[in-house]
Amino acid sequence: MNLMSNNKKIKAVKCHNCGLIQHYSHLRCLNCKSESFEDIEATGGCRLITFTILTAVPTEFLEKRPYGLGIVEFENGVRAIGQITTQKDLKTGMKLRPIFKVIKMGGKQIHTYLFEPY
Ligand SMILES: [Zn+2]
């Protein structure tokens, strides 16, 4: 499963037992250890929870250096990590929106997203 489907949604899972929303890669709920989940998608706008400015970047992103990397939370509780389109005037709590892109990395086309202030 990809974090993002082809219809440009950011995905997560919600525990059937306790309701915790978490990344789909975990086999069990981080709270109650249940293995029963439903797939959900990020909805509504998002806010910046935390961020950093990367200067030591992966080689494929050298031309973008430095850039912002942040964790956001959507209105329904889904959190996601991603690059931010700017490194200027970033503040925790600010509103962002995802921008979906196709990039080339190592000869492959990868569907990804960035977060943009608005
Ligand atoms: Zn749970």
Backbone and ligand atoms as CSV (ligand in chain L), in Angstrom:
chain,resi,resn,atom,element,x,y,z
A,1,MET,N,N,0.852,-1.192,0.000
A,1,MET,CA,C,0.000,0.000,0.000
A,1,MET,C,C,0.892,1.247,0.000
A,2,ASN,N,N,0.520,2.216,-0.809
A,2,ASN,CA,C,1.253,3.480,-0.826
A,2,ASN,C,C,0.580,4.478,0.088
A,3,LEU,N,N,1.385,5.409,0.588
A,3,LEU,CA,C,0.829,6.471,1.420
A,3,LEU,C,C,-0.195,7.260,0.632
A,4,MET,N,N,0.044,7.343,-0.676
A,4,MET,CA,C,-0.838,8.144,-1.511
A,4,MET,C,C,-1.362,7.280,-2.643
A,5,SER,N,N,-2.645,7.240,-2.812
A,5,SER,CA,C,-3.218,6.489,-3.924
A,5,SER,C,C,-3.154,7.335,-5.188
A,6,ASN,N,N,-3.518,6.726,-6.324
A,6,ASN,CA,C,-3.464,7.454,-7.587
A,6,ASN,C,C,-4.470,8.597,-7.651
A,7,ASN,N,N,-5.506,8.530,-6.796
A,7,ASN,CA,C,-6.459,9.634,-6.820
A,7,ASN,C,C,-6.072,10.726,-5.817
A,8,LYS,N,N,-4.784,10.784,-5.490
A,8,LYS,CA,C,-4.218,11.899,-4.743
A,8,LYS,C,C,-4.813,12.062,-3.345
A,9,LYS,N,N,-4.872,10.987,-2.619
A,9,LYS,CA,C,-5.309,11.039,-1.227
A,9,LYS,C,C,-4.170,10.555,-0.348
A,10,ILE,N,N,-4.047,11.152,0.829
A,10,ILE,CA,C,-3.055,10.700,1.793
A,10,ILE,C,C,-3.756,9.720,2.729
A,11,LYS,N,N,-3.190,8.518,2.826
A,11,LYS,CA,C,-3.862,7.425,3.515
A,11,LYS,C,C,-3.266,7.141,4.884
A,12,ALA,N,N,-4.087,6.564,5.746
A,12,ALA,CA,C,-3.668,6.092,7.069
A,12,ALA,C,C,-4.625,4.970,7.446
A,13,VAL,N,N,-4.494,4.450,8.651
A,13,VAL,CA,C,-5.449,3.454,9.139
A,13,VAL,C,C,-5.951,3.887,10.512
A,14,LYS,N,N,-7.187,3.444,10.822
A,14,LYS,CA,C,-7.798,3.736,12.118
A,14,LYS,C,C,-8.115,2.416,12.804
A,15,CYS,N,N,-7.721,2.315,14.073
A,15,CYS,CA,C,-7.931,1.082,14.847
A,15,CYS,C,C,-9.421,0.879,15.100
A,16,HIS,N,N,-9.927,-0.346,14.810
A,16,HIS,CA,C,-11.333,-0.655,15.070
A,16,HIS,C,C,-11.626,-0.705,16.554
A,17,ASN,N,N,-10.634,-1.026,17.368
A,17,ASN,CA,C,-10.863,-1.194,18.806
A,17,ASN,C,C,-10.839,0.117,19.568
A,18,CYS,N,N,-9.781,0.931,19.369
A,18,CYS,CA,C,-9.631,2.140,20.198
A,18,CYS,C,C,-9.709,3.435,19.404
A,19,GLY,N,N,-9.696,3.356,18.077
A,19,GLY,CA,C,-9.840,4.562,17.270
A,19,GLY,C,C,-8.548,5.293,16.961
A,20,LEU,N,N,-7.413,4.790,17.433
A,20,LEU,CA,C,-6.138,5.464,17.149
A,20,LEU,C,C,-5.877,5.501,15.644
A,21,ILE,N,N,-5.472,6.670,15.150
A,21,ILE,CA,C,-5.084,6.823,13.753
A,21,ILE,C,C,-3.574,6.730,13.671
A,22,GLN,N,N,-3.081,5.883,12.805
A,22,GLN,CA,C,-1.638,5.722,12.691
A,22,GLN,C,C,-1.235,5.373,11.271
A,23,HIS,N,N,0.077,5.355,11.040
A,23,HIS,CA,C,0.625,5.004,9.736
A,23,HIS,C,C,0.262,3.558,9.411
A,24,TYR,N,N,-0.026,3.303,8.131
A,24,TYR,CA,C,-0.484,1.972,7.726
A,24,TYR,C,C,0.564,0.886,7.863
A,25,SER,N,N,1.839,1.259,8.041
A,25,SER,CA,C,2.890,0.244,8.054
A,25,SER,C,C,2.947,-0.559,9.350
A,26,HIS,N,N,2.298,-0.072,10.413
A,26,HIS,CA,C,2.322,-0.820,11.673
A,26,HIS,C,C,1.382,-2.022,11.595
A,27,LEU,N,N,1.844,-3.177,12.065
A,27,LEU,CA,C,1.030,-4.385,12.018
A,27,LEU,C,C,0.000,-4.417,13.124
A,28,ARG,N,N,0.297,-3.739,14.238
A,28,ARG,CA,C,-0.619,-3.701,15.379
A,28,ARG,C,C,-0.831,-2.251,15.785
A,29,CYS,N,N,-1.946,-2.017,16.473
A,29,CYS,CA,C,-2.218,-0.687,17.012
A,29,CYS,C,C,-1.157,-0.345,18.059
A,30,LEU,N,N,-0.608,0.856,17.966
A,30,LEU,CA,C,0.428,1.267,18.913
A,30,LEU,C,C,-0.139,1.489,20.307
A,31,ASN,N,N,-1.455,1.631,20.409
A,31,ASN,CA,C,-2.093,1.867,21.706
A,31,ASN,C,C,-2.599,0.579,22.342
A,32,CYS,N,N,-3.398,-0.215,21.605
A,32,CYS,CA,C,-4.080,-1.362,22.231
A,32,CYS,C,C,-3.662,-2.707,21.655
A,33,LYS,N,N,-2.755,-2.716,20.680
A,33,LYS,CA,C,-2.220,-3.947,20.072
A,33,LYS,C,C,-3.205,-4.686,19.181
A,34,SER,N,N,-4.381,-4.116,18.918
A,34,SER,CA,C,-5.335,-4.724,17.993
A,34,SER,C,C,-4.701,-4.825,16.603
A,35,GLU,N,N,-5.136,-5.828,15.834
A,35,GLU,CA,C,-4.665,-5.973,14.460
A,35,GLU,C,C,-5.772,-5.680,13.459
A,36,SER,N,N,-6.850,-5.045,13.931
A,36,SER,CA,C,-8.003,-4.767,13.085
A,36,SER,C,C,-8.105,-3.265,12.805
A,37,PHE,N,N,-8.012,-2.904,11.517
A,37,PHE,CA,C,-7.996,-1.487,11.126
A,37,PHE,C,C,-8.969,-1.241,9.986
A,38,GLU,N,N,-9.324,0.017,9.807
A,38,GLU,CA,C,-9.989,0.444,8.581
A,38,GLU,C,C,-9.113,1.479,7.904
A,39,ASP,N,N,-9.114,1.462,6.566
A,39,ASP,CA,C,-8.363,2.464,5.802
A,39,ASP,C,C,-9.088,3.793,5.870
A,40,ILE,N,N,-8.360,4.864,6.101
A,40,ILE,CA,C,-8.952,6.198,6.062
A,40,ILE,C,C,-8.056,7.115,5.230
A,41,GLU,N,N,-8.597,8.270,4.882
A,41,GLU,CA,C,-7.853,9.261,4.095
A,41,GLU,C,C,-7.847,10.584,4.827
A,42,ALA,N,N,-6.790,11.338,4.645
A,42,ALA,CA,C,-6.707,12.678,5.225
A,42,ALA,C,C,-7.812,13.533,4.640
A,43,THR,N,N,-8.519,14.268,5.504
A,43,THR,CA,C,-9.582,15.157,5.016
A,43,THR,C,C,-9.429,16.537,5.638
A,44,GLY,N,N,-9.932,17.520,4.918
A,44,GLY,CA,C,-9.892,18.898,5.397
A,44,GLY,C,C,-8.518,19.514,5.205
A,45,GLY,N,N,-8.317,20.668,5.799
A,45,GLY,CA,C,-7.033,21.337,5.723
A,45,GLY,C,C,-6.056,20.726,6.710
A,46,CYS,N,N,-4.824,21.207,6.692
A,46,CYS,CA,C,-3.847,20.687,7.653
A,46,CYS,C,C,-3.063,21.834,8.269
A,47,ARG,N,N,-2.509,21.542,9.442
A,47,ARG,CA,C,-1.678,22.507,10.172
A,47,ARG,C,C,-0.309,21.903,10.433
A,48,LEU,N,N,0.682,22.773,10.468
A,48,LEU,CA,C,2.058,22.342,10.683
A,48,LEU,C,C,2.272,22.045,12.176
A,49,ILE,N,N,2.625,20.803,12.479
A,49,ILE,CA,C,2.854,20.381,13.862
A,49,ILE,C,C,4.286,20.687,14.281
A,50,THR,N,N,5.239,20.315,13.422
A,50,THR,CA,C,6.652,20.571,13.692
A,50,THR,C,C,7.401,20.585,12.369
A,51,PHE,N,N,8.554,21.206,12.336
A,51,PHE,CA,C,9.325,21.254,11.092
A,51,PHE,C,C,10.803,21.444,11.407
A,52,THR,N,N,11.608,21.201,10.382
A,52,THR,CA,C,13.031,21.489,10.459
A,52,THR,C,C,13.479,21.957,9.076
A,53,ILE,N,N,14.631,22.609,9.037
A,53,ILE,CA,C,15.207,23.010,7.760
A,53,ILE,C,C,16.392,22.091,7.494
A,54,LEU,N,N,16.315,21.346,6.394
A,54,LEU,CA,C,17.378,20.395,6.072
A,54,LEU,C,C,18.458,21.062,5.229
A,55,THR,N,N,19.688,20.909,5.660
A,55,THR,CA,C,20.827,21.368,4.865
A,55,THR,C,C,21.667,20.180,4.400
A,56,ALA,N,N,21.646,19.080,5.158
A,56,ALA,CA,C,22.318,17.842,4.755
A,56,ALA,C,C,21.247,16.962,4.120
A,57,VAL,N,N,21.078,17.090,2.796
A,57,VAL,CA,C,19.947,16.469,2.113
A,57,VAL,C,C,20.385,15.251,1.309
A,58,PRO,N,N,19.442,14.354,0.971
A,58,PRO,CA,C,19.781,13.242,0.080
A,58,PRO,C,C,20.307,13.768,-1.252
A,59,THR,N,N,21.180,13.014,-1.897
A,59,THR,CA,C,21.827,13.499,-3.123
A,59,THR,C,C,20.824,13.875,-4.206
A,60,GLU,N,N,19.678,13.156,-4.267
A,60,GLU,CA,C,18.695,13.465,-5.312
A,60,GLU,C,C,18.002,14.805,-5.107
A,61,PHE,N,N,18.174,15.412,-3.926
A,61,PHE,CA,C,17.546,16.702,-3.654
A,61,PHE,C,C,18.568,17.817,-3.447
A,62,LEU,N,N,19.818,17.604,-3.880
A,62,LEU,CA,C,20.875,18.598,-3.652
A,62,LEU,C,C,20.527,19.975,-4.210
A,63,GLU,N,N,19.856,19.996,-5.371
A,63,GLU,CA,C,19.549,21.290,-5.990
A,63,GLU,C,C,18.494,22.072,-5.215
A,64,LYS,N,N,17.764,21.405,-4.328
A,64,LYS,CA,C,16.728,22.085,-3.540
A,64,LYS,C,C,17.252,22.592,-2.198
A,65,ARG,N,N,18.465,22.214,-1.836
A,65,ARG,CA,C,19.018,22.519,-0.521
A,65,ARG,C,C,19.157,24.022,-0.282
A,66,PRO,N,N,18.814,24.539,0.898
A,66,PRO,CA,C,18.120,23.829,1.981
A,66,PRO,C,C,16.609,23.847,1.744
A,67,TYR,N,N,15.896,22.920,2.371
A,67,TYR,CA,C,14.434,22.941,2.252
A,67,TYR,C,C,13.788,22.535,3.567
A,68,GLY,N,N,12.522,22.894,3.684
A,68,GLY,CA,C,11.774,22.586,4.902
A,68,GLY,C,C,11.169,21.201,4.830
A,69,LEU,N,N,11.179,20.502,5.959
A,69,LEU,CA,C,10.542,19.195,6.085
A,69,LEU,C,C,9.658,19.265,7.321
A,70,GLY,N,N,8.388,18.904,7.167
A,70,GLY,CA,C,7.482,19.066,8.291
A,70,GLY,C,C,6.533,17.908,8.493
A,71,ILE,N,N,5.946,17.865,9.679
A,71,ILE,CA,C,4.854,16.946,9.989
A,71,ILE,C,C,3.597,17.794,10.119
A,72,VAL,N,N,2.540,17.379,9.414
A,72,VAL,CA,C,1.273,18.109,9.466
A,72,VAL,C,C,0.186,17.214,10.035
A,73,GLU,N,N,-0.876,17.848,10.543
A,73,GLU,CA,C,-2.046,17.097,10.993
A,73,GLU,C,C,-3.280,17.647,10.295
A,74,PHE,N,N,-4.039,16.728,9.669
A,74,PHE,CA,C,-5.275,17.111,8.989
A,74,PHE,C,C,-6.417,17.185,9.992
A,75,GLU,N,N,-7.534,17.755,9.557
A,75,GLU,CA,C,-8.677,17.992,10.447
A,75,GLU,C,C,-9.218,16.708,11.058
A,76,ASN,N,N,-9.097,15.575,10.357
A,76,ASN,CA,C,-9.598,14.320,10.916
A,76,ASN,C,C,-8.516,13.539,11.665
A,77,GLY,N,N,-7.381,14.169,11.959
A,77,GLY,CA,C,-6.373,13.543,12.810
A,77,GLY,C,C,-5.264,12.810,12.087
A,78,VAL,N,N,-5.371,12.625,10.768
A,78,VAL,CA,C,-4.308,11.958,10.012
A,78,VAL,C,C,-3.079,12.862,9.988
A,79,ARG,N,N,-1.933,12.286,10.295
A,79,ARG,CA,C,-0.674,13.034,10.225
A,79,ARG,C,C,0.163,12.518,9.071
A,80,ALA,N,N,0.953,13.410,8.476
A,80,ALA,CA,C,1.817,13.028,7.364
A,80,ALA,C,C,3.085,13.871,7.422
A,81,ILE,N,N,4.159,13.319,6.883
A,81,ILE,CA,C,5.432,14.039,6.821
A,81,ILE,C,C,5.727,14.348,5.366
A,82,GLY,N,N,6.307,15.511,5.100
A,82,GLY,CA,C,6.649,15.842,3.735
A,82,GLY,C,C,7.433,17.130,3.629
A,83,GLN,N,N,7.977,17.346,2.424
A,83,GLN,CA,C,8.698,18.585,2.165
A,83,GLN,C,C,7.714,19.750,2.131
A,84,ILE,N,N,8.210,20.926,2.492
A,84,ILE,CA,C,7.416,22.143,2.458
A,84,ILE,C,C,7.972,23.002,1.325
A,85,THR,N,N,7.093,23.712,0.626
A,85,THR,CA,C,7.511,24.438,-0.570
A,85,THR,C,C,8.397,25.636,-0.267
A,86,THR,N,N,8.452,26.057,0.984
A,86,THR,CA,C,9.290,27.188,1.351
A,86,THR,C,C,9.966,26.889,2.687
A,87,GLN,N,N,11.016,27.621,2.965
A,87,GLN,CA,C,11.649,27.501,4.282
A,87,GLN,C,C,11.501,28.814,5.058
A,88,LYS,N,N,10.831,29.794,4.433
A,88,LYS,CA,C,10.711,31.114,5.037
A,88,LYS,C,C,9.389,31.263,5.777
A,89,ASP,N,N,9.433,31.937,6.892
A,89,ASP,CA,C,8.238,32.291,7.674
A,89,ASP,C,C,7.426,31.075,8.109
A,90,LEU,N,N,8.071,29.951,8.350
A,90,LEU,CA,C,7.356,28.777,8.836
A,90,LEU,C,C,7.120,28.925,10.334
A,91,LYS,N,N,5.906,28.547,10.764
A,91,LYS,CA,C,5.549,28.595,12.181
A,91,LYS,C,C,4.703,27.384,12.508
A,92,THR,N,N,4.920,26.776,13.661
A,92,THR,CA,C,4.053,25.673,14.051
A,92,THR,C,C,2.632,26.208,14.184
A,93,GLY,N,N,1.673,25.422,13.756
A,93,GLY,CA,C,0.265,25.804,13.807
A,93,GLY,C,C,-0.239,26.454,12.536
A,94,MET,N,N,0.651,26.834,11.633
A,94,MET,CA,C,0.209,27.520,10.413
A,94,MET,C,C,-0.524,26.554,9.482
A,95,LYS,N,N,-1.412,27.124,8.657
A,95,LYS,CA,C,-2.181,26.317,7.709
A,95,LYS,C,C,-1.333,25.985,6.486
A,96,LEU,N,N,-1.442,24.737,6.056
A,96,LEU,CA,C,-0.766,24.273,4.845
A,96,LEU,C,C,-1.762,23.462,4.025
A,97,ARG,N,N,-1.422,23.247,2.754
A,97,ARG,CA,C,-2.223,22.349,1.931
A,97,ARG,C,C,-1.275,21.472,1.113
A,98,PRO,N,N,-1.704,20.234,0.841
A,98,PRO,CA,C,-0.844,19.347,0.045
A,98,PRO,C,C,-0.922,19.680,-1.438
A,99,ILE,N,N,0.213,19.576,-2.108
A,99,ILE,CA,C,0.306,19.716,-3.562
A,99,ILE,C,C,0.858,18.392,-4.078
A,100,PHE,N,N,0.135,17.752,-4.969
A,100,PHE,CA,C,0.542,16.438,-5.447
A,100,PHE,C,C,1.371,16.563,-6.714
A,101,LYS,N,N,2.478,15.797,-6.766
A,101,LYS,CA,C,3.407,15.890,-7.888
A,101,LYS,C,C,3.905,14.506,-8.281
A,102,VAL,N,N,4.362,14.402,-9.508
A,102,VAL,CA,C,5.081,13.208,-9.951
A,102,VAL,C,C,6.520,13.637,-10.176
A,103,ILE,N,N,7.467,12.974,-9.491
A,103,ILE,CA,C,8.877,13.304,-9.641
A,103,ILE,C,C,9.618,12.068,-10.148
A,104,LYS,N,N,10.802,12.299,-10.712
A,104,LYS,CA,C,11.643,11.179,-11.135
A,104,LYS,C,C,12.758,10.990,-10.117
A,105,MET,N,N,12.914,9.755,-9.659
A,105,MET,CA,C,13.975,9.440,-8.713
A,105,MET,C,C,14.587,8.115,-9.104
A,106,GLY,N,N,15.876,8.114,-9.423
A,106,GLY,CA,C,16.546,6.876,-9.807
A,106,GLY,C,C,15.905,6.216,-11.025
A,107,GLY,N,N,15.423,7.019,-11.975
A,107,GLY,CA,C,14.818,6.479,-13.178
A,107,GLY,C,C,13.360,6.073,-13.017
A,108,LYS,N,N,12.808,6.171,-11.801
A,108,LYS,CA,C,11.416,5.795,-11.561
A,108,LYS,C,C,10.562,7.042,-11.416
A,109,GLN,N,N,9.300,6.931,-11.813
A,109,GLN,CA,C,8.336,7.996,-11.547
A,109,GLN,C,C,7.688,7.721,-10.199
A,110,ILE,N,N,7.707,8.707,-9.337
A,110,ILE,CA,C,7.152,8.546,-8.001
A,110,ILE,C,C,6.079,9.610,-7.767
A,111,HIS,N,N,4.913,9.155,-7.308
A,111,HIS,CA,C,3.843,10.090,-6.937
A,111,HIS,C,C,4.130,10.568,-5.516
A,112,THR,N,N,4.202,11.869,-5.330
A,112,THR,CA,C,4.493,12.397,-4.004
A,112,THR,C,C,3.715,13.689,-3.775
A,113,TYR,N,N,3.958,14.290,-2.647
A,113,TYR,CA,C,3.284,15.551,-2.349
A,113,TYR,C,C,4.234,16.444,-1.562
A,114,LEU,N,N,3.959,17.742,-1.644
A,114,LEU,CA,C,4.648,18.760,-0.850
A,114,LEU,C,C,3.566,19.492,-0.092
A,115,PHE,N,N,3.970,20.236,0.928
A,115,PHE,CA,C,3.001,21.067,1.645
A,115,PHE,C,C,3.327,22.527,1.378
A,116,GLU,N,N,2.259,23.299,1.129
A,116,GLU,CA,C,2.409,24.701,0.753
A,116,GLU,C,C,1.590,25.574,1.692
A,117,PRO,N,N,2.171,26.658,2.224
A,117,PRO,CA,C,1.381,27.610,3.018
A,117,PRO,C,C,0.342,28.273,2.122
A,118,TYR,N,N,-0.787,28.654,2.709
A,118,TYR,CA,C,-1.786,29.400,1.927
A,118,TYR,C,C,-2.570,30.321,2.843
L,1,ZN,ZN,ZN,-6.143,0.461,19.150
